Amino acid sequence: MSGQAAARAEALYRATWPVFVNSFDQLGYLRDTLIWLKTHGFANVTVLDQNSSFVGLIDWYDTAKFRDLARLHPLGENVGPCAALNQAAALKSMPHIFTDPDLGLPASPRDDFVTRLFSLSLRYKAHKVGLALDISDAAAFQDVKVTDDTGAAHSIVEWESRFWKRPLGDDVYRANVDTTFHLWNPSPGVTAKDLRRRLFGRPIKTRCLRVAGPGFLATHRPWRRDDAMTAEEDDNYRRTAFRWTTWVGPTEATSPNH
């Protein structure tokens, strides 16, 4: 494919492929994410709202500025980020993008940003191809701890390092992806393991990749001291989202959803 043809394909993917953004009571994060998407040519964006109660966010949904960035799909209740991901898959069976709003997305995504995510999905037969999270600036979240299912506490670097242990080459890693920014491809190809699982009536496992390198690394904003959430939003979110949030205090976080 020529350079011009590749650029046209990338522009078409960004303009037409569905993007779903999970939303619950985080006006600043959501607004920044939608502006990033608009800036970089993503034009088919839907916000899945989980029965938000923050007045500032509810009012913003009813503005022309929001409608210029995305359409609203109310879920009617707070079902949690993973259930929202399933809602997105039910709405669109074609390849699409899903993300939580609380990421610092790449300032300069690569020119082949979506094209590469999709091509990696096909190459490695992966259903989910997401952005790796940058943990190089450990001082930015040195006071934050992640608590696993056993109650043990880990530093962010300790917790996230496991997602960097299985390189496949070219800044690509075999690693789980939950609701962090990713491309979902429902039909990436069938592997020999898939065929064996089908033979015995077992469901096919979701295969995931994380992509690092320039133009793909993201940050998880709630882990950082300079996350820029207003005090009003922060107070409201802590009161209402404890069951689902991955950020519950300045020195502790529950197991992340990504």
C-alpha positions as CSV (number, residue, x, y, z in Angstrom):
1,M,0.0,0.0,0.0
2,S,1.4,3.4,-1.0
3,G,1.9,6.1,1.6
4,Q,-1.1,8.1,0.4
5,A,-3.3,5.0,0.3
6,A,-2.2,4.1,3.9
7,A,-3.0,7.6,5.1
8,R,-6.4,7.5,3.5
9,A,-7.2,4.1,5.1
10,E,-6.1,5.4,8.5
11,A,-8.2,8.5,8.1
12,L,-11.2,6.4,7.1
13,Y,-10.8,4.1,10.1
14,R,-10.6,7.0,12.5
15,A,-13.6,8.8,11.0
16,T,-15.9,5.8,10.7
17,W,-15.0,3.0,13.2
18,P,-17.1,3.2,16.4
19,V,-15.4,4.5,19.6
20,F,-17.1,3.9,22.9
21,V,-16.1,5.8,26.0
22,N,-17.1,4.5,29.4
23,S,-18.3,7.4,31.7
24,F,-19.3,7.8,35.3
25,D,-19.1,11.2,37.1
26,Q,-15.7,12.2,35.7
27,L,-16.3,15.4,33.7
28,G,-12.7,16.6,33.3
29,Y,-11.3,13.2,32.3
30,L,-14.2,12.6,29.8
31,R,-13.9,16.1,28.3
32,D,-10.2,15.7,27.8
33,T,-10.7,12.2,26.2
34,L,-13.4,13.4,23.8
35,I,-11.3,16.5,22.8
36,W,-8.4,14.2,22.1
37,L,-10.5,11.9,19.9
38,K,-11.9,14.9,18.0
39,T,-8.5,16.4,17.5
40,H,-7.1,13.2,16.0
41,G,-10.0,12.6,13.6
42,F,-12.2,10.1,15.5
43,A,-15.7,11.1,14.5
44,N,-18.0,8.2,15.4
45,V,-17.9,8.5,19.2
46,T,-20.5,7.3,21.7
47,V,-20.4,7.9,25.5
48,L,-21.8,5.1,27.6
49,D,-23.0,6.8,30.7
50,Q,-23.4,4.7,33.8
51,N,-26.2,6.7,35.5
52,S,-23.9,9.6,36.5
53,S,-25.1,12.0,39.2
54,F,-22.4,14.8,39.0
55,V,-24.4,17.9,38.1
56,G,-21.5,19.4,36.1
57,L,-21.3,16.4,33.9
58,I,-25.1,16.1,33.5
59,D,-25.3,19.7,32.5
60,W,-22.4,19.3,30.0
61,Y,-24.2,16.4,28.3
62,D,-26.9,18.9,27.3
63,T,-24.6,21.4,25.5
64,A,-23.7,21.9,21.9
65,K,-20.0,21.4,22.8
66,F,-20.7,17.9,24.0
67,R,-22.9,17.1,21.0
68,D,-20.1,18.2,18.7
69,L,-17.8,15.7,20.3
70,A,-19.9,12.6,20.8
71,R,-23.4,11.1,21.2
72,L,-24.8,9.9,24.5
73,H,-26.0,6.4,25.2
74,P,-27.4,6.2,28.8
75,L,-27.0,2.8,30.4
76,G,-29.6,3.6,33.0
77,E,-27.6,2.2,35.9
78,N,-24.0,1.8,37.1
79,V,-23.1,-1.6,35.7
80,G,-19.3,-1.2,36.0
81,P,-16.7,-0.8,33.3
82,C,-16.5,-4.4,32.2
83,A,-20.2,-4.6,31.7
84,A,-20.0,-1.4,29.7
85,L,-17.4,-3.1,27.5
86,N,-19.9,-5.9,26.8
87,Q,-22.6,-3.3,26.0
88,A,-20.3,-1.8,23.4
89,A,-19.7,-5.2,21.8
90,A,-23.5,-5.8,21.7
91,L,-24.0,-2.5,20.0
92,K,-21.4,-3.1,17.4
93,S,-20.1,-6.5,16.2
94,M,-17.5,-4.9,13.9
95,P,-14.0,-3.7,15.0
96,H,-14.3,-0.8,17.4
97,I,-12.4,1.1,20.1
98,F,-13.3,1.1,23.8
99,T,-11.7,3.2,26.5
100,D,-12.2,4.4,30.0
101,P,-11.9,8.2,30.2
102,D,-9.1,8.5,32.8
103,L,-6.1,8.0,30.6
104,G,-3.5,10.4,29.4
105,L,-3.5,9.5,25.7
106,P,-0.5,9.9,23.5
107,A,0.1,13.6,22.6
108,S,1.1,12.6,19.1
109,P,-0.4,9.2,18.1
110,R,1.4,7.6,15.3
111,D,0.2,8.3,11.8
112,D,-0.8,4.6,11.5
113,F,-2.3,4.5,15.0
114,V,-5.5,2.5,14.3
115,T,-4.1,0.7,11.3
116,R,-1.3,-0.8,13.4
117,L,-3.6,-1.8,16.2
118,F,-5.8,-3.6,13.6
119,S,-2.9,-5.2,11.7
120,L,-1.4,-6.5,15.0
121,S,-4.8,-8.0,15.8
122,L,-4.8,-9.9,12.5
123,R,-1.1,-10.9,12.8
124,Y,-1.3,-12.3,16.3
125,K,-5.0,-13.3,16.1
126,A,-5.8,-11.1,19.1
127,H,-9.2,-9.9,20.0
128,K,-8.0,-6.9,22.0
129,V,-5.0,-4.7,21.2
130,G,-4.6,-1.9,23.7
131,L,-2.1,0.8,24.7
132,A,0.6,0.0,27.2
133,L,0.7,2.2,30.3
134,D,3.9,4.2,30.9
135,I,5.5,3.4,34.3
136,S,8.9,5.0,33.6
137,D,8.2,8.0,35.9
138,A,7.9,6.1,39.1
139,A,8.2,9.2,41.2
140,A,4.9,10.5,39.9
141,F,3.0,7.7,41.7
142,Q,5.5,6.5,44.3
143,D,2.9,6.9,47.2
144,V,0.2,4.9,45.4
145,K,-0.4,1.3,46.3
146,V,-2.5,-1.3,44.4
147,T,-4.3,-3.9,46.5
148,D,-4.8,-7.3,44.9
149,D,-7.5,-9.8,45.6
150,T,-5.6,-11.3,48.5
151,G,-5.3,-7.8,50.2
152,A,-1.6,-7.6,49.5
153,A,-0.3,-4.1,48.5
154,H,2.0,-3.4,45.6
155,S,3.6,-0.3,44.2
156,I,2.4,0.8,40.7
157,V,5.7,-0.3,39.2
158,E,5.5,-3.7,40.8
159,W,1.9,-4.2,39.7
160,E,2.3,-3.0,36.1
161,S,5.7,-4.7,35.5
162,R,3.9,-8.0,34.8
163,F,2.3,-6.6,31.7
164,W,5.8,-6.0,30.2
165,K,7.2,-9.5,30.7
166,R,6.1,-11.2,27.4
167,P,7.5,-9.2,24.5
168,L,6.6,-10.3,21.0
169,G,8.9,-7.8,19.3
170,D,8.4,-4.3,17.9
171,D,7.0,-2.9,21.2
172,V,4.3,-5.5,21.3
173,Y,3.5,-7.5,24.5
174,R,1.3,-10.4,25.2
175,A,-0.7,-9.0,28.2
176,N,-4.2,-8.8,29.5
177,V,-6.3,-5.8,28.6
178,D,-9.6,-4.9,30.3
179,T,-11.0,-1.4,29.8
180,T,-8.0,0.6,29.0
181,F,-8.0,2.1,25.4
182,H,-8.0,-0.8,23.0
183,L,-9.2,-1.9,19.6
184,W,-11.7,-4.8,19.8
185,N,-11.7,-7.2,16.8
186,P,-14.4,-9.8,17.2
187,S,-13.0,-12.0,14.4
188,P,-9.2,-11.8,14.4
189,G,-8.7,-15.3,13.1
190,V,-8.9,-18.9,14.4
191,T,-6.0,-20.6,16.1
192,A,-5.4,-24.3,16.6
193,K,-6.2,-23.8,20.3
194,D,-9.5,-22.3,19.2
195,L,-10.3,-25.4,17.1
196,R,-9.5,-27.7,20.0
197,R,-11.7,-25.7,22.4
198,R,-14.6,-25.8,19.9
199,L,-14.1,-29.5,19.5
200,F,-14.7,-30.0,23.2
201,G,-17.5,-27.4,23.4
202,R,-15.4,-24.8,25.3
203,P,-15.6,-21.0,24.8
204,I,-12.7,-19.4,22.9
205,K,-10.5,-17.3,25.2
206,T,-10.0,-13.6,24.5
207,R,-6.4,-13.0,23.3
208,C,-4.9,-9.6,24.2
209,L,-1.9,-7.5,23.3
210,R,-0.5,-4.2,24.6
211,V,1.4,-1.9,22.3
212,A,4.2,0.5,23.6
213,G,6.6,2.8,21.8
214,P,6.2,6.4,20.6
215,G,2.7,7.3,19.7
216,F,1.1,4.4,21.7
217,L,2.1,4.8,25.4
218,A,-0.6,6.1,27.7
219,T,-0.7,7.1,31.3
220,H,-3.3,6.3,34.0
221,R,-4.2,9.7,35.3
222,P,-5.6,8.9,38.8
223,W,-2.3,7.4,39.8
224,R,-0.5,10.7,39.3
225,R,-0.3,13.7,41.6
226,D,-1.0,16.1,38.7
227,D,-4.1,14.3,37.4
228,A,-6.0,17.7,37.3
229,M,-9.3,16.4,38.6
230,T,-11.1,19.3,40.4
231,A,-11.7,18.9,44.2
232,E,-15.5,19.0,43.6
233,E,-15.3,16.2,41.0
234,D,-12.9,14.2,43.2
235,D,-15.1,14.5,46.3
236,N,-18.2,13.4,44.4
237,Y,-16.5,10.5,42.6
238,R,-15.1,9.1,45.9
239,R,-18.6,9.2,47.5
240,T,-20.4,7.6,44.6
241,A,-18.0,5.3,42.7
242,F,-16.3,3.3,45.4
243,R,-17.7,0.0,44.2
244,W,-16.3,0.4,40.7
245,T,-13.4,2.8,40.9
246,T,-9.8,1.8,40.7
247,W,-8.7,4.8,42.7
248,V,-9.9,5.1,46.3
249,G,-7.3,7.3,48.0
250,P,-4.0,9.1,47.8
251,T,-2.1,6.0,48.9
252,E,-4.2,3.1,47.9
253,A,-6.0,1.7,44.9
254,T,-8.0,-1.4,44.3
255,S,-7.0,-3.9,41.6
256,P,-7.1,-1.8,38.3
257,N,-9.7,-2.6,35.7
258,H,-7.2,-2.5,32.8
